[in-house]
C-alpha cells in the first residue's frame, strides 16, 4: 500500500511555500546508501538507496543511477534523470547550475561530511542549511498516514499474539524477537523498524529501557518487556507490552498498575485539550511520583513517530514543543529498578481537534502470561 501521487505533489507545493518565505530558490534531499530515504520518500515516493531529489520553483527532479531507473519511474510522479557516469553530487550540481539558482536549501544534518565537501566544491549556488524543514513538514500526519500507522499496529498486534502462543520458559530473547519479526512479515508488514532492533529484555535486564535481545532464556517467575513495531507503507508503529512467565510477580503487577494509571492520566490531559508537551509529561509523571516510583521513571513520556521511530515532537519534562493536530506521539511511562527489573507500557496516539485517537488499539493493555 502506498500514498497516491497527488499527495507528493501537494507536499512539494507546501515545501515551495516554505522556500519562498525563506528566500530560497530551491531545496534538495540526498539519499546515500539508504541514509535519509525517509525524506526522499515523503516528497517523491521513491524508496531506493541512492538518489537526490531537487525541488525548484516549478519542477521536481529525481536523480539516481541505472540500478533504480525503472523503480524510480514507477514510484515517483516527478521528472526522473539518470546520473550516468557522473557522481550523484556532480549530476545534482549540473541541474542546479542549469536552473540558475542562487540560494539552495539542504539538510546539513543528513549529509555526510565528505558529501558536504564535494557539494561545496561543485556548487556555485550558496548552500543554506535548512535541516529543520523536513522534520517540521513530516511532523503533520494526514489521515492516510495515520491509517498506515494504524495498519502497522494491527499487524504488529496480531504478530505479537501469535509469537506469545509459541513462547514459553527456556525461549531466548533473541528467539522471541526473531519469531516476532518473521510473523510481522508473514502478516503483511515490510518488517520491523529496520534501523532499530526490537527490545526484548527479561528478568533483571528489563531494568534497561533499551535492552535489545540477547541469548538470555526466559525463566519461570520472571517477566520480560517487549518494545516492538511493524513497518507498513513506509510508516511504523511503536508499542510496548510486558509478559510474565508462569505467574505475575506481585511487585511487577503493582508497577504495571501504576504505569497504566500514568498512561491514562496522560491521555486524559490530551483529551482535555492540553497541548504543552511538558505538561502532558508532568501529568503522567505525577502519578508515578505519588506511587513512590518517581526516581525510577528515567526517560521522557514519549516522542513523535511516522516514517522513523523517533520524530518530532518530544514529550518530556523539558520539551519546549506544543502538540498540534496531526502529531502522532507515543505515550510510554516506564519504571526501572536496577537489579530487579522494569516495565513500560506504550501506545501510539494521533492528536486531533476531537482529542487523542489510539492507533495501537488492537492490542489489549494487559500484563500477558505465558506458561
BELFEN-V155620 format. One record per run of one state. SS is the DSSP state (hx for helix, st for strand, lp for the rest). FROM is the first residue (numbers start at 1). LEN is the number of residues. Records with the same first field share a line. If there is no record, write none. Layout:
SS=FROM-LEN ; FROM-LEN
This chain:
lp=1-4 ; 22-4 ; 33-2 ; 36-1 ; 45-5 ; 56-4 ; 65-1 ; 76-3 ; 83-5 ; 100-3 ; 107-1 ; 111-2 ; 123-3 ; 130-2 ; 140-3 ; 167-5 ; 187-4 ; 192-7 ; 208-4 ; 213-4 ; 218-5 ; 229-2 ; 233-2 ; 237-2 ; 246-4 ; 272-4 ; 291-3 ; 297-5 ; 305-6 ; 316-6 ; 323-5 ; 332-2 ; 338-3 ; 345-1 ; 353-2 ; 359-9 ; 371-1
hx=5-17 ; 37-8 ; 66-10 ; 88-12 ; 108-3 ; 113-10 ; 132-8 ; 143-24 ; 173-14 ; 203-5 ; 250-22 ; 277-14 ; 294-3
st=26-7 ; 35-1 ; 50-6 ; 60-5 ; 79-4 ; 103-4 ; 126-4 ; 172-1 ; 191-1 ; 199-4 ; 212-1 ; 217-1 ; 223-6 ; 231-2 ; 235-2 ; 239-7 ; 276-1 ; 302-3 ; 311-5 ; 322-1 ; 328-4 ; 334-4 ; 341-4 ; 346-7 ; 355-4 ; 368-3
